[in-house]
Amino acid sequence: MNPAPRASSAGLVTFAILHHVSAALFLCSLITMAFMRHSDDQLICSLVAVLFWFPMVTFDSLILHRGWSAVQDGQAETSPGKAVGLCFVPFFGLYWNFVAHYGLMRQFNRLAEARGRTDQKVNEGLTLTYSILAAMIFFQDLARIFRVVTIWQTIGAIKDLEKA
């Protein structure tokens, strides 16, 4: 039986840059909205924020899917589609965020230990911090900062798995 093909890291840096640009524009729109005095101006800033929210979430989901595709060795906790899809279920997504993001980093570390490459382990603490902040509705914008770091950890771990 042939093993499942590993995920490629091609295009991930582009996805990450596009995610970061849209996340920055999204956060700038929210900050600008806080200083608007008229409801019409706030509405316009809200619509601009939503406009940048969609690509931010799309690129984040693509990177998460690619990460889960890279760790599929028969012992992974979940499938790539399930990891991404269940993040969008209302209320359950707050819990599933821990499974999808923190669980992915745990899988990367499990594979690094299995290969005897402890130097390729990723920092689970940053992802756990991201998941906790994202679960607290009022701190989701702060969580985006931690997500930027975990995205680069995910890309680095996928590249390490490609080389293995």
Summary of the structure (lengths in Angstrom):
residues: 164
radius of gyration: 17.1
end to end distance: 19.7
largest distance: 64.2
contacts: 482
relative contact order: 0.14
helix: 79%
strand: 0%
